[in-house]
Amino acid sequence: MTSLIVGLDGRARCAWVGGDAEYRRYHDEEWGTPLHGDRVLFEKMALEGFQAGLSWITILRKRPRFREVFAGFDPEIVAAFGPDDIERLMADAGIIRNRAKIEATIGNARLVAEMADGELDELMWSFAPTAGIRPASFADVPAATAESTAMSKELRRRGFRFVGPTTMYALMQSAGLVDDHIDGCWRA
């Protein structure tokens, strides 16, 4: 499998983009861009948790509805969700209706709401590795790393759920803690 594709605009991109316009926009504008802030990192954590076992494009296409029903991923608001909210979310076909993931998102919001302002951001970025060698192909991109494993372990120690090492590595990629754009990609 090739690791790069060239789009109609003449730009070489990571091949996972394929021909999907939403994936191309996400790749070009978001993926691998350093992201800071407790709310946006909480959103990434929640969405990556919902993605577990599914394709990211599924989550990306449902993201607007996720943002709507989870109050813009404001941890203070989501932390106050109760049983009626869980049932409302379970009935919403616009999101992934997985009770364990919904409950984990609410529980994780409660933990973030208890943290000092900026603490989640500081915690997550403390696991960002120093820049390494840019991957030459998909074969060079790991599913998890020592850093994502350590982040997962610390988050779990604090009570967070759906934050396994692979999920946290996907978060690290999407939030720019690591830059896994393939060598030759215009974003690299």
N, C-alpha and C positions, 0 to 999 in steps of 0.2 A: 504494500500500500504506500502510495506517495504521501509525504508529510506536508507538502505544499500544493496549493492549487492557485491558478491565476484567474482572477475574476474578469468580467467584461470590461472593468475599468483599468485593466492591465496590472493591477496590484497582486503580488503574491501574498497569500494568506495561509495560515495553518489549515490543513485540509479538513479538520473536523467541521469547518464552516459549511462545507458542501455548497449546495446551490440555494440554501435557505436565506431569504432576505433578512429575517429577524436574527438568525445566527450571525450573519455578516455584520449587521449593525452592532450586535452585542460584542462581537470580536473586535471590531474597529473602534468602538467608543467606550467599552467598559472593561472587558476581560483583561486582567493584568495591570490595570490602572490603580495606583495606590489610593486606597480608600480609608478615610479616618472618620471617626465619630461613633459614639455608642449606638445610636439608633440605626445607622446604616449597617454597622457590623452585626447588630442583633438581627436585622432583616436578612443579611447574608447567612447567618447561622441558621435561622429558621428555614429559609428557602432551601439551603443545602440539606438540612435535615429532612424536609419534605421530598427532596430529590432522591434520597436513598432508595435504591432499587428501581429507579425510573430514569428516563432520559431527561437531560437538562432542558431540552427544547420544550418538553411538556410543562415544566415549571416556568420557563421563560414566557410561554404563551399565556399561562394562568397568572403571572405575576401581577398584572393590574387588579385582578379580582382579589388575590391574596392581600394586596395593599389596602384595598377597600374594606374587606371584612376583618382585617387585623389592625384597623385604625392607623394605617400608615406605619405599622410596626413601632408605634410609640410604646416603649416598655412599660411606662406608668399606666397607660390605658389597658394594654393587654394583660398586665398583672392583675387587674381588677375583674377580668372575665371569670364568670362562674359557670355552674352547670347549664343554665339556660343558653349561655353563649356557646358552650360546647355542642349542645343539641342543634343550635342554629347553624353552626359551622358544619356539623355532620350532615345537615340537609342541603348544603350549598354545593351544587354540581359544578360550580365555577372554580373550585379548589380541589385539592386532593383530600378526600374524606377518609382519613385514617385517624381514628380516635387516639391512638398512642402518640402520633406525631402532633396532633392538635393539643393534647394535654401537655406534651413536652414543650411545645412552643409557649404555652401559658406559664408553665412552671419555670422555664428559662427566663421569661419576661420578669417574673417575680424576683429571680436572682439578680438580673441586671438592674431592676428598679432599686434593689437594696444596695447596689454598689455606688461609690462616689462618682460624680460626674467625670467622665474620661477614663474611668478605671478599666472598663471592658476594652476600650481602644488600646490603652497602655499594656494591658495583659496580653492581648492578641499579638500586638506588634513586638512584644518581647520575645516572641518565638520566630520572628522573621530571620531567616538565615542571611549570612552575608552573600552578596551576589556571587554566583558560581559561573560555570561554563554554560553558555546557552545551548539548549538541546539541539542537536543536529537532525534528529528525527523523533517520531513518536516513541520509538524504542528507548530513547534516552529520558523520557518523562516518567517519573515514578508515580505510583498510585498513592504512596504514603512515604513519609520521610521520618527521620529521627525527630525533627522539629514538630511535624504534625502529630506524631505520637506523643511527644512531651506536652503539646498544647492540649490534646485530647485528655491525657491523664490528669492535667491540672484542672481542666474544666469539669471533668467527671468528679474529681476530688471535691470540687465546690458544689456539686449537685446537679450540674447541667446534664441533659440527656440528648440523644441523637447527635453526639459530637465525637464519633469514632475517628480514628486516625485518617482513614481515606476521605471521610466527609470533611474533616478539617483541612486536609491538603487541597481539596477542591475549593474550599473557602479561601485558603491562602493564595491559590491561583487567581480566583475571581476578584479578590480584594487587593491584588497586587503585592501581597507580602512576598511572593515569588513571581518571577516573570518567565513563564514557560512558552513564550512565543518562539516557534521554531526558527532556527537560523535561516535567514533569507526572507522571512515574513516581513512585510513592510512595517509592522508594529515593533519588530525586534530592535 
